[in-house]
Every structure is written in structure tokens, then in C-alpha cells.
């Protein structure tokens, strides 16, 4: 599965992002500030490995967008050609959920509901 790296770009409003990031990552304020300043990921998520982590990533992205943070997403490593758009990631997450739902429906039809 893919590892998604979430990077928040440094700007003059980064102090207002800290509580949101801390709530989702449990990183300390100084660590979050250091990662933003260094361009390091504030969160890494193995996609589709744990539904809770996928949900947490999606929620953090939406909350950061709502407070005006500039975020960048990378698939596996921090190189330009591995950058992915928010829309691409959200479509992947939504499609995965849809496939799960369809598989459950198919299982119910084939094996009956328990």
C-alpha cells in the first residue's frame, strides 16, 4: 500500500494550525513547528491499512484546508514527481470505501447475512 506524507508549508499563519495538527498527531508544538520549518511531514499514513488512520488523515486535511493552511501530499517520498493532489487522494479514499461497501454487499448476497 501507499504511504502518504502530509507536509504543511510554512507561512505567517502557521501558529493557528498548531492546535489542529497536535490534536490529530499528538506531536508537541515545538516538534510541529520544527517539521513545518524544515518541510518535513507532520503525518505519515499507510493508506488502506487502518480505516481509523485513513479517516484521521482525511479529517486533518479538511481541517487544515478550512483554516487556510497550504498543504502538500506525497506518495511514498518527498520528491516533486511523487506529489499528489488533495483531490486525487480523496478520490482514492472514497473509491476504496465504495469497493469495501460493494464487497460487503456481495458477501451478504453470496453467504447470507449473519
Biopython code that builds the backbone (N, CA, C, O; Angstrom):
import numpy as np
from Bio.PDB.StructureBuilder import StructureBuilder

atoms = [
    (1, "UNK", "N", (0.827, -1.192, 0.000)),
    (1, "UNK", "CA", (0.000, 0.000, 0.000)),
    (1, "UNK", "C", (0.870, 1.254, 0.000)),
    (1, "UNK", "O", (2.063, 1.195, 0.297)),
    (2, "UNK", "N", (0.276, 2.352, -0.326)),
    (2, "UNK", "CA", (0.972, 3.624, -0.393)),
    (2, "UNK", "C", (1.125, 4.253, 0.983)),
    (2, "UNK", "O", (0.258, 4.128, 1.848)),
    (3, "UNK", "N", (2.244, 4.927, 1.157)),
    (3, "UNK", "CA", (2.444, 5.751, 2.344)),
    (3, "UNK", "C", (2.273, 7.195, 1.894)),
    (3, "UNK", "O", (2.996, 7.668, 1.018)),
    (4, "UNK", "N", (1.324, 7.886, 2.492)),
    (4, "UNK", "CA", (1.080, 9.291, 2.159)),
    (4, "UNK", "C", (1.755, 10.162, 3.210)),
    (4, "UNK", "O", (1.577, 9.962, 4.412)),
    (5, "UNK", "N", (2.530, 11.130, 2.737)),
    (5, "UNK", "CA", (3.220, 12.082, 3.602)),
    (5, "UNK", "C", (2.514, 13.427, 3.493)),
    (5, "UNK", "O", (2.304, 13.936, 2.393)),
    (6, "UNK", "N", (2.151, 13.996, 4.629)),
    (6, "UNK", "CA", (1.457, 15.285, 4.674)),
    (6, "UNK", "C", (2.420, 16.351, 5.159)),
    (6, "UNK", "O", (2.939, 16.280, 6.273)),
    (7, "UNK", "N", (2.652, 17.345, 4.304)),
    (7, "UNK", "CA", (3.563, 18.444, 4.618)),
    (7, "UNK", "C", (2.760, 19.740, 4.639)),
    (7, "UNK", "O", (1.968, 20.001, 3.734)),
    (8, "UNK", "N", (2.967, 20.550, 5.674)),
    (8, "UNK", "CA", (2.340, 21.865, 5.752)),
    (8, "UNK", "C", (3.405, 22.898, 5.406)),
    (8, "UNK", "O", (4.481, 22.922, 6.004)),
    (9, "UNK", "N", (3.095, 23.744, 4.442)),
    (9, "UNK", "CA", (4.044, 24.776, 4.040)),
    (9, "UNK", "C", (4.089, 25.885, 5.075)),
    (9, "UNK", "O", (3.072, 26.264, 5.656)),
    (10, "UNK", "N", (5.292, 26.393, 5.289)),
    (10, "UNK", "CA", (5.496, 27.446, 6.266)),
    (10, "UNK", "C", (4.915, 28.763, 5.746)),
    (10, "UNK", "O", (5.116, 29.128, 4.588)),
    (11, "UNK", "N", (4.196, 29.465, 6.618)),
    (11, "UNK", "CA", (3.694, 30.802, 6.315)),
    (11, "UNK", "C", (3.508, 31.572, 7.612)),
    (11, "UNK", "O", (3.786, 31.047, 8.690)),
    (12, "UNK", "N", (3.042, 32.806, 7.521)),
    (12, "UNK", "CA", (2.916, 33.651, 8.709)),
    (12, "UNK", "C", (1.759, 33.224, 9.621)),
    (12, "UNK", "O", (1.692, 33.670, 10.767)),
    (13, "UNK", "N", (0.858, 32.382, 9.143)),
    (13, "UNK", "CA", (-0.290, 31.946, 9.943)),
    (13, "UNK", "C", (-0.117, 30.571, 10.574)),
    (13, "UNK", "O", (-1.082, 30.009, 11.093)),
    (14, "UNK", "N", (1.083, 30.023, 10.540)),
    (14, "UNK", "CA", (1.263, 28.637, 10.982)),
    (14, "UNK", "C", (0.893, 28.414, 12.447)),
    (14, "UNK", "O", (0.575, 27.287, 12.828)),
    (15, "UNK", "N", (0.928, 29.450, 13.272)),
    (15, "UNK", "CA", (0.575, 29.283, 14.685)),
    (15, "UNK", "C", (-0.880, 28.829, 14.854)),
    (15, "UNK", "O", (-1.196, 28.101, 15.795)),
    (16, "UNK", "N", (-1.760, 29.252, 13.952)),
    (16, "UNK", "CA", (-3.161, 28.852, 14.086)),
    (16, "UNK", "C", (-3.398, 27.412, 13.634)),
    (16, "UNK", "O", (-4.465, 26.858, 13.898)),
    (17, "UNK", "N", (-2.423, 26.793, 12.958)),
    (17, "UNK", "CA", (-2.559, 25.391, 12.548)),
    (17, "UNK", "C", (-2.127, 24.423, 13.644)),
    (17, "UNK", "O", (-2.539, 23.263, 13.651)),
    (18, "UNK", "N", (-1.303, 24.898, 14.562)),
    (18, "UNK", "CA", (-0.700, 24.016, 15.555)),
    (18, "UNK", "C", (-1.714, 23.212, 16.378)),
    (18, "UNK", "O", (-1.542, 22.001, 16.516)),
    (19, "UNK", "N", (-2.767, 23.837, 16.931)),
    (19, "UNK", "CA", (-3.725, 23.033, 17.718)),
    (19, "UNK", "C", (-4.403, 21.929, 16.903)),
    (19, "UNK", "O", (-4.613, 20.821, 17.396)),
    (20, "UNK", "N", (-4.739, 22.244, 15.656)),
    (20, "UNK", "CA", (-5.373, 21.253, 14.785)),
    (20, "UNK", "C", (-4.438, 20.082, 14.530)),
    (20, "UNK", "O", (-4.843, 18.922, 14.599)),
    (21, "UNK", "N", (-3.184, 20.400, 14.235)),
    (21, "UNK", "CA", (-2.207, 19.350, 13.950)),
    (21, "UNK", "C", (-1.933, 18.533, 15.208)),
    (21, "UNK", "O", (-1.859, 17.305, 15.152)),
    (22, "UNK", "N", (-1.786, 19.204, 16.325)),
    (22, "UNK", "CA", (-1.473, 18.499, 17.575)),
    (22, "UNK", "C", (-2.585, 17.526, 17.948)),
    (22, "UNK", "O", (-2.323, 16.406, 18.388)),
    (23, "UNK", "N", (-3.826, 17.963, 17.769)),
    (23, "UNK", "CA", (-4.982, 17.125, 18.107)),
    (23, "UNK", "C", (-4.989, 15.831, 17.286)),
    (23, "UNK", "O", (-5.381, 14.775, 17.783)),
    (24, "UNK", "N", (-4.554, 15.923, 16.031)),
    (24, "UNK", "CA", (-4.597, 14.757, 15.148)),
    (24, "UNK", "C", (-3.349, 13.893, 15.194)),
    (24, "UNK", "O", (-3.405, 12.705, 14.878)),
    (25, "UNK", "N", (-2.218, 14.480, 15.585)),
    (25, "UNK", "CA", (-0.961, 13.737, 15.510)),
    (25, "UNK", "C", (-0.345, 13.424, 16.861)),
    (25, "UNK", "O", (0.509, 12.543, 16.958)),
    (26, "UNK", "N", (-0.759, 14.123, 17.900)),
    (26, "UNK", "CA", (-0.169, 14.003, 19.238)),
    (26, "UNK", "C", (1.292, 14.433, 19.287)),
    (26, "UNK", "O", (2.006, 14.085, 20.228)),
    (27, "UNK", "N", (1.741, 15.180, 18.290)),
    (27, "UNK", "CA", (3.081, 15.760, 18.331)),
    (27, "UNK", "C", (3.045, 17.008, 19.201)),
    (27, "UNK", "O", (2.010, 17.666, 19.303)),
    (28, "UNK", "N", (4.168, 17.337, 19.827)),
    (28, "UNK", "CA", (4.264, 18.565, 20.609)),
    (28, "UNK", "C", (4.353, 19.780, 19.699)),
    (28, "UNK", "O", (4.711, 19.663, 18.527)),
    (29, "UNK", "N", (4.025, 20.955, 20.246)),
    (29, "UNK", "CA", (4.060, 22.183, 19.455)),
    (29, "UNK", "C", (5.437, 22.443, 18.859)),
    (29, "UNK", "O", (5.541, 22.821, 17.692)),
    (30, "UNK", "N", (6.496, 22.248, 19.641)),
    (30, "UNK", "CA", (7.841, 22.528, 19.129)),
    (30, "UNK", "C", (8.206, 21.569, 17.994)),
    (30, "UNK", "O", (8.859, 21.971, 17.031)),
    (31, "UNK", "N", (7.794, 20.318, 18.100)),
    (31, "UNK", "CA", (8.061, 19.348, 17.037)),
    (31, "UNK", "C", (7.291, 19.700, 15.763)),
    (31, "UNK", "O", (7.823, 19.596, 14.658)),
    (32, "UNK", "N", (6.041, 20.115, 15.926)),
    (32, "UNK", "CA", (5.233, 20.510, 14.768)),
    (32, "UNK", "C", (5.870, 21.710, 14.077)),
    (32, "UNK", "O", (6.020, 21.723, 12.855)),
    (33, "UNK", "N", (6.248, 22.728, 14.870)),
    (33, "UNK", "CA", (6.876, 23.927, 14.298)),
    (33, "UNK", "C", (8.160, 23.563, 13.567)),
    (33, "UNK", "O", (8.421, 24.070, 12.476)),
    (34, "UNK", "N", (8.960, 22.690, 14.159)),
    (34, "UNK", "CA", (10.218, 22.277, 13.538)),
    (34, "UNK", "C", (9.957, 21.570, 12.205)),
    (34, "UNK", "O", (10.640, 21.825, 11.213)),
    (35, "UNK", "N", (8.973, 20.689, 12.195)),
    (35, "UNK", "CA", (8.670, 19.963, 10.957)),
    (35, "UNK", "C", (8.152, 20.896, 9.865)),
    (35, "UNK", "O", (8.503, 20.739, 8.695)),
    (36, "UNK", "N", (7.324, 21.860, 10.242)),
    (36, "UNK", "CA", (6.834, 22.822, 9.252)),
    (36, "UNK", "C", (8.003, 23.641, 8.707)),
    (36, "UNK", "O", (8.116, 23.834, 7.496)),
    (37, "UNK", "N", (8.868, 24.121, 9.595)),
    (37, "UNK", "CA", (10.011, 24.930, 9.166)),
    (37, "UNK", "C", (10.968, 24.149, 8.274)),
    (37, "UNK", "O", (11.548, 24.714, 7.347)),
    (38, "UNK", "N", (11.140, 22.851, 8.546)),
    (38, "UNK", "CA", (12.064, 22.018, 7.770)),
    (38, "UNK", "C", (11.426, 21.402, 6.528)),
    (38, "UNK", "O", (12.119, 20.789, 5.717)),
    (39, "UNK", "N", (10.129, 21.558, 6.375)),
    (39, "UNK", "CA", (9.438, 20.935, 5.249)),
    (39, "UNK", "C", (9.302, 19.433, 5.407)),
    (39, "UNK", "O", (9.167, 18.703, 4.424)),
    (40, "UNK", "N", (9.340, 18.973, 6.659)),
    (40, "UNK", "CA", (9.197, 17.544, 6.952)),
    (40, "UNK", "C", (7.723, 17.188, 7.117)),
    (40, "UNK", "O", (6.914, 18.054, 7.452)),
    (41, "UNK", "N", (7.369, 15.943, 6.889)),
    (41, "UNK", "CA", (5.961, 15.538, 7.052)),
    (41, "UNK", "C", (5.501, 15.673, 8.504)),
    (41, "UNK", "O", (6.225, 15.322, 9.436)),
    (42, "UNK", "N", (4.297, 16.182, 8.673)),
    (42, "UNK", "CA", (3.705, 16.241, 10.011)),
    (42, "UNK", "C", (2.903, 14.974, 10.290)),
    (42, "UNK", "O", (2.546, 14.681, 11.431)),
    (43, "UNK", "N", (2.627, 14.225, 9.212)),
    (43, "UNK", "CA", (1.886, 12.970, 9.373)),
    (43, "UNK", "C", (2.250, 12.037, 8.227)),
    (43, "UNK", "O", (2.405, 12.458, 7.080)),
    (44, "UNK", "N", (2.381, 10.762, 8.567)),
    (44, "UNK", "CA", (2.566, 9.716, 7.571)),
    (44, "UNK", "C", (1.451, 8.707, 7.781)),
    (44, "UNK", "O", (1.136, 8.343, 8.914)),
    (45, "UNK", "N", (0.856, 8.261, 6.687)),
    (45, "UNK", "CA", (-0.263, 7.327, 6.791)),
    (45, "UNK", "C", (-0.108, 6.229, 5.747)),
    (45, "UNK", "O", (0.052, 6.508, 4.559)),
    (46, "UNK", "N", (-0.156, 4.991, 6.196)),
    (46, "UNK", "CA", (-0.191, 3.848, 5.285)),
    (46, "UNK", "C", (-1.637, 3.686, 4.825)),
    (46, "UNK", "O", (-2.492, 3.208, 5.571)),
    (47, "UNK", "N", (-1.889, 4.087, 3.603)),
    (47, "UNK", "CA", (-3.261, 4.060, 3.097)),
    (47, "UNK", "C", (-3.842, 2.656, 3.101)),
    (47, "UNK", "O", (-3.163, 1.684, 2.768)),
    (48, "UNK", "N", (-5.087, 2.569, 3.478)),
    (48, "UNK", "CA", (-5.905, 1.356, 3.426)),
    (48, "UNK", "C", (-5.442, 0.267, 4.386)),
    (48, "UNK", "O", (-5.947, -0.854, 4.333)),
    (49, "UNK", "N", (-4.496, 0.577, 5.254)),
    (49, "UNK", "CA", (-4.044, -0.403, 6.236)),
    (49, "UNK", "C", (-4.932, -0.379, 7.475)),
    (49, "UNK", "O", (-5.209, -1.414, 8.081)),
    (50, "UNK", "N", (-5.373, 0.828, 7.838)),
    (50, "UNK", "CA", (-6.205, 1.002, 9.026)),
    (50, "UNK", "C", (-7.229, 2.099, 8.729)),
    (50, "UNK", "O", (-6.863, 3.246, 8.474)),
    (51, "UNK", "N", (-8.500, 1.739, 8.763)),
    (51, "UNK", "CA", (-9.563, 2.701, 8.453)),
    (51, "UNK", "C", (-9.501, 3.931, 9.347)),
    (51, "UNK", "O", (-9.787, 5.042, 8.900)),
    (52, "UNK", "N", (-9.131, 3.738, 10.600)),
    (52, "UNK", "CA", (-9.057, 4.857, 11.544)),
    (52, "UNK", "C", (-7.981, 5.856, 11.114)),
    (52, "UNK", "O", (-8.198, 7.066, 11.185)),
    (53, "UNK", "N", (-6.831, 5.364, 10.671)),
    (53, "UNK", "CA", (-5.759, 6.255, 10.207)),
    (53, "UNK", "C", (-6.173, 6.988, 8.937)),
    (53, "UNK", "O", (-5.891, 8.177, 8.790)),
    (54, "UNK", "N", (-6.837, 6.292, 8.019)),
    (54, "UNK", "CA", (-7.313, 6.938, 6.793)),
    (54, "UNK", "C", (-8.285, 8.062, 7.125)),
    (54, "UNK", "O", (-8.212, 9.147, 6.547)),
    (55, "UNK", "N", (-9.189, 7.801, 8.051)),
    (55, "UNK", "CA", (-10.175, 8.803, 8.463)),
    (55, "UNK", "C", (-9.487, 9.990, 9.129)),
    (55, "UNK", "O", (-9.842, 11.143, 8.884)),
    (56, "UNK", "N", (-8.503, 9.699, 9.969)),
    (56, "UNK", "CA", (-7.764, 10.762, 10.657)),
    (56, "UNK", "C", (-7.023, 11.655, 9.649)),
    (56, "UNK", "O", (-7.008, 12.877, 9.795)),
    (57, "UNK", "N", (-6.413, 11.044, 8.633)),
    (57, "UNK", "CA", (-5.710, 11.805, 7.595)),
    (57, "UNK", "C", (-6.693, 12.689, 6.830)),
    (57, "UNK", "O", (-6.440, 13.875, 6.620)),
    (58, "UNK", "N", (-7.796, 12.112, 6.425)),
    (58, "UNK", "CA", (-8.805, 12.866, 5.670)),
    (58, "UNK", "C", (-9.340, 14.039, 6.490)),
    (58, "UNK", "O", (-9.496, 15.148, 5.977)),
    (59, "UNK", "N", (-9.614, 13.785, 7.752)),
    (59, "UNK", "CA", (-10.128, 14.833, 8.640)),
    (59, "UNK", "C", (-9.098, 15.947, 8.825)),
    (59, "UNK", "O", (-9.448, 17.126, 8.779)),
    (60, "UNK", "N", (-7.833, 15.584, 9.033)),
    (60, "UNK", "CA", (-6.782, 16.584, 9.219)),
    (60, "UNK", "C", (-6.626, 17.439, 7.971)),
    (60, "UNK", "O", (-6.502, 18.660, 8.071)),
    (61, "UNK", "N", (-6.629, 16.821, 6.810)),
    (61, "UNK", "CA", (-6.514, 17.580, 5.560)),
    (61, "UNK", "C", (-7.654, 18.582, 5.448)),
    (61, "UNK", "O", (-7.423, 19.750, 5.134)),
    (62, "UNK", "N", (-8.880, 18.139, 5.700)),
    (62, "UNK", "CA", (-10.033, 19.040, 5.596)),
    (62, "UNK", "C", (-9.971, 20.170, 6.614)),
    (62, "UNK", "O", (-10.288, 21.315, 6.291)),
    (63, "UNK", "N", (-9.561, 19.855, 7.856)),
    (63, "UNK", "CA", (-9.455, 20.895, 8.879)),
    (63, "UNK", "C", (-8.367, 21.911, 8.525)),
    (63, "UNK", "O", (-8.564, 23.113, 8.703)),
    (64, "UNK", "N", (-7.238, 21.444, 8.034)),
    (64, "UNK", "CA", (-6.160, 22.364, 7.657)),
    (64, "UNK", "C", (-6.572, 23.232, 6.474)),
    (64, "UNK", "O", (-6.260, 24.422, 6.447)),
    (65, "UNK", "N", (-7.265, 22.660, 5.498)),
    (65, "UNK", "CA", (-7.763, 23.456, 4.377)),
    (65, "UNK", "C", (-8.714, 24.534, 4.867)),
    (65, "UNK", "O", (-8.679, 25.664, 4.382)),
    (66, "UNK", "N", (-9.572, 24.185, 5.838)),
    (66, "UNK", "CA", (-10.559, 25.131, 6.342)),
    (66, "UNK", "C", (-9.936, 26.309, 7.081)),
    (66, "UNK", "O", (-10.519, 27.393, 7.108)),
    (67, "UNK", "N", (-8.756, 26.117, 7.685)),
    (67, "UNK", "CA", (-8.098, 27.232, 8.373)),
    (67, "UNK", "C", (-7.080, 27.928, 7.473)),
    (67, "UNK", "O", (-6.362, 28.821, 7.923)),
    (68, "UNK", "N", (-7.013, 27.522, 6.204)),
    (68, "UNK", "CA", (-6.182, 28.227, 5.232)),
    (68, "UNK", "C", (-4.754, 27.728, 5.092)),
    (68, "UNK", "O", (-3.924, 28.411, 4.492)),
    (69, "UNK", "N", (-4.455, 26.571, 5.623)),
    (69, "UNK", "CA", (-3.094, 26.040, 5.515)),
    (69, "UNK", "C", (-2.827, 25.584, 4.082)),
    (69, "UNK", "O", (-3.712, 25.079, 3.390)),
    (70, "UNK", "N", (-1.592, 25.779, 3.667)),
    (70, "UNK", "CA", (-1.154, 25.260, 2.372)),
    (70, "UNK", "C", (-0.494, 23.919, 2.637)),
    (70, "UNK", "O", (0.529, 23.838, 3.316)),
    (71, "UNK", "N", (-1.091, 22.873, 2.092)),
    (71, "UNK", "CA", (-0.550, 21.539, 2.355)),
    (71, "UNK", "C", (-0.118, 20.883, 1.043)),
    (71, "UNK", "O", (-0.622, 21.181, -0.040)),
    (72, "UNK", "N", (0.833, 19.984, 1.205)),
    (72, "UNK", "CA", (1.319, 19.197, 0.072)),
    (72, "UNK", "C", (1.303, 17.731, 0.493)),
    (72, "UNK", "O", (1.604, 17.391, 1.637)),
    (73, "UNK", "N", (0.948, 16.882, -0.450)),
    (73, "UNK", "CA", (0.868, 15.455, -0.195)),
    (73, "UNK", "C", (1.836, 14.729, -1.121)),
    (73, "UNK", "O", (1.956, 15.061, -2.301)),
    (74, "UNK", "N", (2.516, 13.744, -0.573)),
    (74, "UNK", "CA", (3.474, 12.968, -1.352)),
    (74, "UNK", "C", (3.179, 11.489, -1.175)),
    (74, "UNK", "O", (2.774, 11.041, -0.102)),
    (75, "UNK", "N", (3.387, 10.750, -2.239)),
    (75, "UNK", "CA", (3.153, 9.306, -2.235)),
    (75, "UNK", "C", (4.490, 8.589, -2.056)),
    (75, "UNK", "O", (5.206, 8.326, -3.022)),
    (76, "UNK", "N", (4.807, 8.280, -0.805)),
    (76, "UNK", "CA", (5.986, 7.474, -0.516)),
    (76, "UNK", "C", (7.249, 8.219, -0.167)),
    (76, "UNK", "O", (7.946, 7.836, 0.773)),
    (77, "UNK", "N", (7.567, 9.272, -0.895)),
    (77, "UNK", "CA", (8.789, 10.016, -0.610)),
    (77, "UNK", "C", (8.627, 11.485, -0.991)),
    (77, "UNK", "O", (7.784, 11.851, -1.810)),
    (78, "UNK", "N", (9.468, 12.313, -0.367)),
    (78, "UNK", "CA", (9.368, 13.763, -0.564)),
    (78, "UNK", "C", (10.148, 14.211, -1.798)),
    (78, "UNK", "O", (11.163, 14.900, -1.686)),
    (79, "UNK", "N", (9.672, 13.819, -2.956)),
    (79, "UNK", "CA", (10.270, 14.282, -4.212)),
    (79, "UNK", "C", (9.147, 14.811, -5.095)),
    (79, "UNK", "O", (8.012, 14.336, -5.037)),
    (80, "UNK", "N", (9.485, 15.799, -5.911)),
    (80, "UNK", "CA", (8.482, 16.513, -6.698)),
    (80, "UNK", "C", (7.592, 15.587, -7.524)),
    (80, "UNK", "O", (6.378, 15.783, -7.583)),
    (81, "UNK", "N", (8.193, 14.574, -8.167)),
    (81, "UNK", "CA", (7.375, 13.728, -9.035)),
    (81, "UNK", "C", (6.493, 12.746, -8.258)),
    (81, "UNK", "O", (5.721, 12.005, -8.865)),
    (82, "UNK", "N", (6.594, 12.731, -6.933)),
    (82, "UNK", "CA", (5.733, 11.880, -6.096)),
    (82, "UNK", "C", (4.630, 12.684, -5.418)),
    (82, "UNK", "O", (3.869, 12.144, -4.616)),
    (83, "UNK", "N", (4.542, 13.980, -5.741)),
    (83, "UNK", "CA", (3.495, 14.805, -5.145)),
    (83, "UNK", "C", (2.149, 14.460, -5.775)),
    (83, "UNK", "O", (2.044, 14.274, -6.987)),
    (84, "UNK", "N", (1.115, 14.378, -4.923)),
    (84, "UNK", "CA", (-0.240, 14.087, -5.396)),
    (84, "UNK", "C", (-1.172, 15.193, -4.908)),
    (84, "UNK", "O", (-0.908, 15.853, -3.903)),
    (85, "UNK", "N", (-2.254, 15.375, -5.634)),
    (85, "UNK", "CA", (-3.209, 16.422, -5.258)),
    (85, "UNK", "C", (-4.143, 15.916, -4.165)),
    (85, "UNK", "O", (-4.313, 14.713, -3.971)),
    (86, "UNK", "N", (-4.734, 16.859, -3.466)),
    (86, "UNK", "CA", (-5.728, 16.525, -2.441)),
    (86, "UNK", "C", (-6.906, 15.802, -3.097)),
    (86, "UNK", "O", (-7.418, 14.816, -2.567)),
    (87, "UNK", "N", (-7.320, 16.302, -4.240)),
    (87, "UNK", "CA", (-8.447, 15.690, -4.950)),
    (87, "UNK", "C", (-8.151, 14.229, -5.302)),
    (87, "UNK", "O", (-9.012, 13.363, -5.149)),
    (88, "UNK", "N", (-6.945, 13.962, -5.768)),
    (88, "UNK", "CA", (-6.543, 12.595, -6.107)),
    (88, "UNK", "C", (-6.627, 11.692, -4.884)),
    (88, "UNK", "O", (-7.178, 10.594, -4.954)),
    (89, "UNK", "N", (-6.077, 12.158, -3.760)),
    (89, "UNK", "CA", (-6.096, 11.348, -2.546)),
    (89, "UNK", "C", (-7.526, 11.109, -2.070)),
    (89, "UNK", "O", (-7.879, 9.985, -1.715)),
    (90, "UNK", "N", (-8.342, 12.145, -2.060)),
    (90, "UNK", "CA", (-9.729, 11.995, -1.608)),
    (90, "UNK", "C", (-10.491, 11.021, -2.508)),
    (90, "UNK", "O", (-11.297, 10.228, -2.021)),
    (91, "UNK", "N", (-10.241, 11.080, -3.812)),
    (91, "UNK", "CA", (-10.885, 10.141, -4.734)),
    (91, "UNK", "C", (-10.447, 8.705, -4.446)),
    (91, "UNK", "O", (-11.263, 7.784, -4.488)),
    (92, "UNK", "N", (-9.168, 8.517, -4.155)),
    (92, "UNK", "CA", (-8.673, 7.171, -3.818)),
    (92, "UNK", "C", (-9.334, 6.651, -2.546)),
    (92, "UNK", "O", (-9.759, 5.497, -2.489)),
    (93, "UNK", "N", (-9.419, 7.501, -1.529)),
    (93, "UNK", "CA", (-10.046, 7.095, -0.268)),
    (93, "UNK", "C", (-11.526, 6.769, -0.468)),
    (93, "UNK", "O", (-12.021, 5.762, 0.038)),
    (94, "UNK", "N", (-12.222, 7.625, -1.205)),
    (94, "UNK", "CA", (-13.651, 7.404, -1.446)),
    (94, "UNK", "C", (-13.879, 6.141, -2.268)),
    (94, "UNK", "O", (-14.802, 5.374, -1.993)),
    (95, "UNK", "N", (-13.048, 5.928, -3.264)),
    (95, "UNK", "CA", (-13.192, 4.735, -4.110)),
    (95, "UNK", "C", (-12.935, 3.462, -3.307)),
    (95, "UNK", "O", (-13.626, 2.459, -3.488)),
    (96, "UNK", "N", (-11.952, 3.503, -2.427)),
    (96, "UNK", "CA", (-11.653, 2.351, -1.584)),
    (96, "UNK", "C", (-12.850, 2.016, -0.687)),
    (96, "UNK", "O", (-13.219, 0.852, -0.533)),
    (97, "UNK", "N", (-13.445, 3.055, -0.100)),
    (97, "UNK", "CA", (-14.629, 2.848, 0.755)),
    (97, "UNK", "C", (-15.779, 2.243, -0.058)),
    (97, "UNK", "O", (-16.491, 1.358, 0.418)),
    (98, "UNK", "N", (-15.946, 2.729, -1.278)),
    (98, "UNK", "CA", (-17.013, 2.220, -2.139)),
    (98, "UNK", "C", (-16.770, 0.743, -2.479)),
    (98, "UNK", "O", (-17.708, -0.054, -2.476)),
    (99, "UNK", "N", (-15.539, 0.381, -2.767)),
    (99, "UNK", "CA", (-15.210, -1.020, -3.054)),
    (99, "UNK", "C", (-15.468, -1.891, -1.833)),
    (99, "UNK", "O", (-15.994, -2.996, -1.961)),
    (100, "UNK", "N", (-15.107, -1.409, -0.661)),
    (100, "UNK", "CA", (-15.383, -2.156, 0.570)),
    (100, "UNK", "C", (-16.880, -2.391, 0.746)),
    (100, "UNK", "O", (-17.311, -3.493, 1.082)),
    (101, "UNK", "N", (-17.660, -1.344, 0.517)),
    (101, "UNK", "CA", (-19.112, -1.440, 0.667)),
    (101, "UNK", "C", (-19.687, -2.445, -0.334)),
    (101, "UNK", "O", (-20.545, -3.255, 0.013)),
    (102, "UNK", "N", (-19.210, -2.385, -1.568)),
    (102, "UNK", "CA", (-19.685, -3.320, -2.590)),
    (102, "UNK", "C", (-19.303, -4.753, -2.251)),
    (102, "UNK", "O", (-20.096, -5.672, -2.455)),
    (103, "UNK", "N", (-18.101, -4.948, -1.738)),
    (103, "UNK", "CA", (-17.675, -6.299, -1.348)),
    (103, "UNK", "C", (-18.529, -6.844, -0.213)),
    (103, "UNK", "O", (-18.875, -8.025, -0.207)),
    (104, "UNK", "N", (-18.867, -5.995, 0.741)),
    (104, "UNK", "CA", (-19.727, -6.421, 1.843)),
    (104, "UNK", "C", (-21.109, -6.818, 1.326)),
    (104, "UNK", "O", (-21.682, -7.819, 1.755)),
    (105, "UNK", "N", (-21.635, -6.018, 0.400)),
    (105, "UNK", "CA", (-22.943, -6.336, -0.175)),
    (105, "UNK", "C", (-22.884, -7.671, -0.926)),
    (105, "UNK", "O", (-23.793, -8.493, -0.813)),
    (106, "UNK", "N", (-21.822, -7.875, -1.680)),
    (106, "UNK", "CA", (-21.662, -9.117, -2.421)),
    (106, "UNK", "C", (-21.539, -10.309, -1.475)),
    (106, "UNK", "O", (-22.134, -11.360, -1.714)),
    (107, "UNK", "N", (-20.773, -10.146, -0.411)),
    (107, "UNK", "CA", (-20.639, -11.215, 0.592)),
    (107, "UNK", "C", (-21.990, -11.549, 1.210)),
    (107, "UNK", "O", (-22.325, -12.716, 1.412)),
    (108, "UNK", "N", (-22.762, -10.500, 1.508)),
    (108, "UNK", "CA", (-24.092, -10.728, 2.093)),
    (108, "UNK", "C", (-24.995, -11.494, 1.134)),
    (108, "UNK", "O", (-25.757, -12.368, 1.549)),
    (109, "UNK", "N", (-24.904, -11.161, -0.150)),
    (109, "UNK", "CA", (-25.724, -11.857, -1.139)),
    (109, "UNK", "C", (-25.276, -13.303, -1.321)),
    (109, "UNK", "O", (-26.103, -14.204, -1.454)),
    (110, "UNK", "N", (-23.972, -13.516, -1.325)),
    (110, "UNK", "CA", (-23.444, -14.861, -1.572)),
    (110, "UNK", "C", (-23.582, -15.775, -0.357)),
    (110, "UNK", "O", (-23.914, -16.953, -0.496)),
    (111, "UNK", "N", (-23.330, -15.241, 0.812)),
    (111, "UNK", "CA", (-23.254, -16.087, 2.010)),
    (111, "UNK", "C", (-24.375, -15.822, 3.007)),
    (111, "UNK", "O", (-24.447, -16.465, 4.054)),
    (112, "UNK", "N", (-25.233, -14.890, 2.686)),
    (112, "UNK", "CA", (-26.318, -14.561, 3.597)),
    (112, "UNK", "C", (-25.832, -13.671, 4.721)),
    (112, "UNK", "O", (-24.655, -13.683, 5.081)),
    (113, "UNK", "N", (-26.746, -12.906, 5.264)),
    (113, "UNK", "CA", (-26.391, -12.021, 6.375)),
    (113, "UNK", "C", (-26.354, -12.828, 7.651)),
    (113, "UNK", "O", (-27.185, -13.709, 7.873)),
    (114, "UNK", "N", (-25.373, -12.513, 8.492)),
    (114, "UNK", "CA", (-25.235, -13.222, 9.771)),
    (114, "UNK", "C", (-26.092, -12.596, 10.832)),
    (114, "UNK", "O", (-26.102, -13.063, 11.971)),
]
sb = StructureBuilder()
sb.init_structure("model")
sb.init_model(0)
sb.init_chain("A")
sb.init_seg("    ")
for serial, (resi, resn, name, xyz) in enumerate(atoms, 1):
    if name == "N":
        sb.init_residue(resn, " ", resi, " ")
    sb.init_atom(name, np.array(xyz, "f"), 0.0, 1.0, " ", f" {name:<3s}", serial, name[0])
structure = sb.get_structure()
